[in-house]
């Protein structure tokens, strides 16, 4: 881990210059992604402007020379005084704008978990990161016994049912069936003929990947907890939305001949960014963000962030890593 100077040892322009790259926060539920971005930006601007400004501007003034006023009442001298024009109480905050973008997809108002963000020049690579289609991992908490219009526990109940016949093994069988259907979608969006030798070779090497504009695809699912009526599903997917995952829980209930709703949707990993990299709300401040930048920036230079078309060529991807080509250079 890189050594990061504490913000109290920095002056304003040094701290602002270090705010570039990528970091992650833990998004709480009932807070939209745009609200999280606004709060982080406000906290960073507040902390940067609270730091010392460094060398203060000064002006030269001509004033009467008190040392020689008895000899020569019209004697003058030049003195240097601080410039009030540059005083914060006159000028206001020095830094008022900060480019900040959201790398993560899939979050909505009610979801929570890892949310990757970009600062300054990192914002230019948001689209490239999203087009790389790196998988995300969610843990979705479901509840058996009833269904709602919105597929979550806060919606209006439209149906109730029994669930005594449901077991963890049955849930896992349903998940296996959903994965088989998703695998067909992956093949269909991979751009190769399913009956060809190329498709067989890519599938056998686990390199058959979707390309172009794709819908949400499920890569892996497993039931991690089953305590009726509650259960938890771990889902690995790409191009997802939180509402789509709630619908998956509803479909699981229907396949089990009962009903189910989503209680909580929590993202635990977004590409290379994990929970341990995420800042809690109390840490949405300058010092923790500077530390997170030093940890998360190197994660954006790994081979798993290359577009999937490059990942298919293992020789090329290894050469890119060996040459230490950053994601910025690959994306240009």
C-alpha positions as CSV (number, residue, x, y, z in Angstrom):
1,X,0.0,0.0,0.0
2,X,1.3,3.4,-1.0
3,X,2.1,6.0,1.7
4,X,-0.3,8.9,1.4
5,X,0.3,12.2,3.1
6,X,-2.5,13.3,5.4
7,X,-4.5,16.2,4.1
8,X,-3.4,18.5,7.0
9,X,0.1,18.2,5.6
10,X,-1.1,19.5,2.1
11,X,-2.1,22.8,0.8
12,X,-5.2,23.3,-1.4
13,X,-3.7,22.9,-4.8
14,X,-1.7,19.8,-3.8
15,X,-4.8,18.1,-2.4
16,X,-6.9,19.0,-5.4
17,X,-4.2,17.7,-7.8
18,X,-4.2,14.3,-6.1
19,X,-8.0,13.9,-6.6
20,X,-7.7,11.9,-9.9
21,X,-8.4,8.3,-10.6
22,X,-10.8,5.8,-9.2
23,X,-12.3,4.8,-5.8
24,X,-15.3,3.0,-4.5
25,X,-17.9,3.9,-1.9
26,X,-20.5,1.7,-0.1
27,X,-23.9,3.0,-1.4
28,X,-26.6,2.8,1.3
29,X,-30.2,2.0,0.4
30,X,-32.7,4.8,0.0
31,X,-30.0,7.0,-1.5
32,X,-29.8,7.3,-5.3
33,X,-26.5,7.1,-7.1
34,X,-26.8,10.7,-8.1
35,X,-27.3,11.7,-4.5
36,X,-24.2,9.7,-3.5
37,X,-22.2,11.5,-6.2
38,X,-23.4,14.9,-5.0
39,X,-22.6,14.2,-1.3
40,X,-19.1,12.9,-2.1
41,X,-18.4,15.9,-4.3
42,X,-19.7,18.4,-1.6
43,X,-17.5,16.7,1.1
44,X,-14.4,16.7,-1.1
45,X,-14.8,20.4,-2.1
46,X,-15.5,21.3,1.6
47,X,-12.3,19.6,2.8
48,X,-10.1,20.9,0.0
49,X,-11.2,24.5,0.6
50,X,-10.6,24.2,4.4
51,X,-6.9,23.5,3.8
52,X,-4.3,26.3,3.9
53,X,-3.9,28.1,0.6
54,X,-0.1,28.3,0.8
55,X,1.6,31.5,-0.1
56,X,-0.8,34.4,0.2
57,X,-0.9,37.1,-2.5
58,X,0.4,40.5,-1.5
59,X,0.3,44.1,-2.8
60,X,2.7,47.0,-2.4
61,X,1.2,50.2,-0.8
62,X,2.7,53.6,-0.5
63,X,2.1,55.1,3.0
64,X,3.6,58.0,5.1
65,X,7.0,57.2,6.6
66,X,6.4,57.5,10.3
67,X,10.1,57.2,11.1
68,X,10.8,60.4,9.2
69,X,7.6,62.3,9.6
70,X,9.2,64.8,12.0
71,X,12.0,65.6,9.5
72,X,9.9,65.5,6.4
73,X,6.1,65.5,6.8
74,X,5.7,64.5,3.2
75,X,8.0,61.5,3.4
76,X,6.6,58.2,2.0
77,X,7.7,54.6,2.1
78,X,6.6,51.3,0.4
79,X,5.3,48.4,2.4
80,X,4.0,45.0,1.4
81,X,0.6,43.9,2.8
82,X,-1.7,40.9,2.2
83,X,-4.1,41.3,-0.7
84,X,-7.7,41.4,0.5
85,X,-8.9,40.6,-3.0
86,X,-7.6,37.0,-2.6
87,X,-9.0,36.6,0.9
88,X,-11.5,33.7,1.2
89,X,-14.1,35.9,2.8
90,X,-13.9,38.3,-0.2
91,X,-13.3,35.8,-3.0
92,X,-15.2,32.8,-1.7
93,X,-14.0,29.2,-2.0
94,X,-11.1,28.8,-4.4
95,X,-12.2,25.4,-5.7
96,X,-15.9,25.1,-6.7
97,X,-15.9,22.4,-9.4
98,X,-14.8,18.8,-9.5
99,X,-15.4,16.2,-12.3
100,X,-16.8,13.1,-10.7
101,X,-18.5,10.2,-12.5
102,X,-20.0,6.9,-11.7
103,X,-18.4,3.7,-13.1
104,X,-20.8,1.2,-11.7
105,X,-24.0,0.2,-13.4
106,X,-27.1,-1.4,-12.0
107,X,-27.8,0.6,-8.9
108,X,-31.1,2.3,-8.1
109,X,-32.7,4.0,-5.1
110,X,-33.3,0.8,-3.1
111,X,-30.1,-1.2,-3.8
112,X,-26.9,-1.0,-1.8
113,X,-23.3,-2.1,-2.0
114,X,-20.2,-1.3,-4.0
115,X,-20.3,1.7,-6.2
116,X,-17.2,2.6,-8.1
117,X,-16.5,6.3,-9.0
118,X,-14.1,8.2,-11.1
119,X,-12.4,11.6,-10.5
120,X,-11.1,14.2,-13.0
121,X,-9.4,12.4,-16.0
122,X,-10.9,9.1,-14.8
123,X,-14.3,10.3,-15.9
124,X,-13.2,10.1,-19.5
125,X,-12.8,6.3,-19.1
126,X,-16.3,5.6,-17.7
127,X,-17.7,4.5,-21.0
128,X,-14.7,2.3,-21.7
129,X,-15.0,0.6,-18.4
130,X,-18.7,-0.1,-18.9
131,X,-18.2,-1.4,-22.4
132,X,-15.6,-3.8,-21.1
133,X,-18.5,-5.7,-19.5
134,X,-16.7,-6.8,-16.4
135,X,-18.9,-9.0,-14.3
136,X,-20.5,-7.9,-11.0
137,X,-21.5,-10.0,-8.0
138,X,-24.7,-9.4,-6.1
139,X,-26.3,-11.0,-3.0
140,X,-30.1,-10.8,-3.3
141,X,-32.1,-11.6,-0.2
142,X,-35.5,-13.1,-1.1
143,X,-38.6,-14.0,0.9
144,X,-41.1,-16.8,0.0
145,X,-44.9,-16.7,0.4
146,X,-46.1,-13.7,-1.5
147,X,-45.8,-11.6,-4.6
148,X,-45.9,-7.8,-5.2
149,X,-46.3,-5.6,-8.2
150,X,-42.8,-4.2,-7.9
151,X,-41.2,-7.6,-7.0
152,X,-39.8,-6.1,-3.8
153,X,-41.1,-6.3,-0.2
154,X,-42.3,-2.7,-0.1
155,X,-44.7,-3.2,-3.1
156,X,-48.4,-3.9,-2.9
157,X,-49.1,-7.6,-2.2
158,X,-51.1,-9.2,-5.1
159,X,-50.8,-12.9,-4.2
160,X,-50.0,-15.2,-1.3
161,X,-49.0,-18.8,-1.4
162,X,-47.5,-21.6,0.7
163,X,-43.9,-22.6,0.6
164,X,-43.5,-25.7,2.8
165,X,-42.5,-27.8,-0.2
166,X,-39.5,-25.6,-1.0
167,X,-36.0,-26.8,-0.2
168,X,-32.5,-25.5,-0.8
169,X,-31.9,-28.4,-3.3
170,X,-35.0,-27.3,-5.3
171,X,-33.9,-23.7,-5.4
172,X,-30.5,-24.8,-6.7
173,X,-32.1,-26.9,-9.4
174,X,-34.1,-23.8,-10.5
175,X,-31.0,-21.8,-10.6
176,X,-29.3,-24.4,-12.7
177,X,-32.1,-24.2,-15.2
178,X,-31.9,-20.4,-15.3
179,X,-28.2,-20.6,-16.0
180,X,-28.7,-23.0,-18.9
181,X,-31.2,-20.5,-20.5
182,X,-28.7,-17.7,-19.9
183,X,-25.9,-19.7,-21.5
184,X,-28.0,-19.9,-24.7
185,X,-28.2,-16.1,-24.7
186,X,-24.4,-15.8,-24.2
187,X,-23.9,-18.0,-27.3
188,X,-26.5,-16.1,-29.3
189,X,-24.7,-12.8,-28.5
190,X,-21.2,-14.1,-29.0
191,X,-21.3,-13.6,-32.8
192,X,-20.2,-17.1,-33.7
193,X,-22.2,-20.0,-35.2
194,X,-23.4,-22.3,-32.4
195,X,-22.9,-25.3,-34.8
196,X,-19.3,-24.3,-35.7
197,X,-16.0,-25.8,-34.6
198,X,-15.0,-22.3,-33.4
199,X,-17.9,-22.2,-31.0
200,X,-16.9,-25.5,-29.6
201,X,-13.3,-24.6,-29.1
202,X,-14.2,-21.2,-27.5
203,X,-16.7,-22.9,-25.2
204,X,-14.3,-25.6,-24.1
205,X,-11.7,-23.0,-23.2
206,X,-14.3,-20.8,-21.4
207,X,-13.7,-18.0,-23.9
208,X,-17.1,-17.8,-25.4
209,X,-18.2,-14.3,-24.4
210,X,-20.9,-11.9,-25.6
211,X,-20.0,-8.9,-27.6
212,X,-21.8,-5.8,-28.8
213,X,-25.0,-4.4,-27.3
214,X,-26.1,-7.1,-24.9
215,X,-29.0,-7.5,-22.4
216,X,-28.4,-8.6,-18.8
217,X,-26.7,-12.0,-18.8
218,X,-26.4,-14.4,-15.8
219,X,-23.0,-16.0,-15.5
220,X,-23.4,-17.9,-12.2
221,X,-25.9,-18.3,-9.4
222,X,-26.0,-20.2,-6.2
223,X,-28.1,-20.3,-3.1
224,X,-25.9,-19.3,-0.1
225,X,-28.6,-19.2,2.6
226,X,-31.9,-20.9,3.1
227,X,-33.9,-20.2,6.3
228,X,-37.6,-20.4,5.3
229,X,-39.2,-18.1,4.4
230,X,-35.9,-16.2,3.8
231,X,-33.2,-17.2,1.3
232,X,-30.2,-15.5,-0.3
233,X,-28.9,-15.9,-3.9
234,X,-25.4,-14.9,-5.0
235,X,-25.6,-13.8,-8.6
236,X,-22.7,-13.1,-11.0
237,X,-23.9,-11.1,-14.0
238,X,-23.1,-8.4,-16.6
239,X,-25.1,-5.4,-17.8
240,X,-27.6,-5.9,-15.0
241,X,-30.1,-3.6,-13.2
242,X,-31.3,-4.0,-9.6
243,X,-34.9,-4.3,-10.8
244,X,-34.0,-7.1,-13.2
245,X,-32.5,-9.0,-10.3
246,X,-35.7,-8.5,-8.3
247,X,-37.6,-10.0,-11.2
248,X,-35.2,-13.0,-11.1
249,X,-36.3,-13.6,-7.5
250,X,-40.0,-13.4,-8.6
251,X,-39.3,-15.9,-11.4
252,X,-37.6,-18.3,-9.0
253,X,-40.7,-18.3,-6.8
254,X,-42.9,-19.1,-9.8
255,X,-40.6,-22.0,-10.9
256,X,-40.9,-23.3,-7.3
257,X,-44.7,-23.2,-7.6
258,X,-45.0,-20.5,-5.0
259,X,-44.2,-16.8,-4.8
260,X,-41.1,-14.8,-3.8
261,X,-40.1,-11.1,-3.5
262,X,-36.8,-9.4,-3.1
263,X,-36.0,-8.0,0.4
264,X,-32.6,-6.5,-0.4
265,X,-30.2,-6.2,-3.4
266,X,-26.6,-5.7,-2.4
267,X,-23.6,-5.5,-4.7
268,X,-20.5,-7.1,-3.2
269,X,-18.2,-6.8,-6.2
270,X,-18.0,-4.6,-9.3
271,X,-15.2,-5.9,-11.6
272,X,-12.0,-5.6,-9.6
273,X,-13.6,-3.5,-6.9
274,X,-14.7,-5.3,-3.7
275,X,-16.4,-4.5,-0.4
276,X,-13.1,-4.1,1.3
277,X,-12.2,-1.3,-1.1
278,X,-15.4,0.6,-0.4
279,X,-15.7,3.7,1.9
280,X,-18.6,3.9,4.3
281,X,-20.7,7.0,4.5
282,X,-18.6,8.3,7.5
283,X,-15.5,8.1,5.4
284,X,-16.7,10.2,2.5
285,X,-14.0,12.7,3.3
286,X,-10.7,13.9,1.8
287,X,-8.3,11.7,3.7
288,X,-10.1,8.4,3.2
289,X,-10.7,9.2,-0.5
290,X,-7.0,9.9,-1.0
291,X,-6.1,6.6,0.6
292,X,-8.7,4.8,-1.5
293,X,-7.4,6.3,-4.7
294,X,-3.9,4.9,-4.0
295,X,-5.4,1.4,-3.6
296,X,-8.0,1.4,-6.4
297,X,-6.0,3.1,-9.2
298,X,-3.7,0.1,-9.7
299,X,-6.8,-2.2,-10.0
300,X,-7.6,-0.4,-13.3
301,X,-4.4,-1.6,-14.9
302,X,-5.1,-5.4,-14.8
303,X,-6.0,-7.7,-17.7
304,X,-9.5,-8.4,-16.5
305,X,-10.5,-4.8,-17.4
306,X,-9.6,-5.3,-21.1
307,X,-12.6,-5.6,-23.5
308,X,-13.7,-9.2,-23.8
309,X,-12.6,-9.3,-27.4
310,X,-9.0,-8.8,-26.2
311,X,-9.5,-11.2,-23.3
312,X,-10.2,-14.0,-25.8
313,X,-6.6,-13.6,-27.1
314,X,-4.6,-14.8,-24.0
315,X,-1.3,-14.0,-25.7
316,X,-2.2,-10.4,-26.4
317,X,-3.7,-9.8,-22.9
318,X,-0.6,-11.2,-21.2
319,X,1.6,-9.0,-23.4
320,X,-0.4,-5.9,-22.5
321,X,0.1,-6.6,-18.8
322,X,3.8,-7.3,-19.2
323,X,4.2,-4.1,-21.1
324,X,2.4,-2.3,-18.3
325,X,0.0,-0.6,-20.6
326,X,-2.6,1.1,-18.6
327,X,-6.4,1.1,-19.2
328,X,-6.1,4.6,-20.4
329,X,-3.7,3.7,-23.2
330,X,-5.7,0.7,-24.2
331,X,-8.9,2.6,-24.4
332,X,-7.6,5.3,-26.7
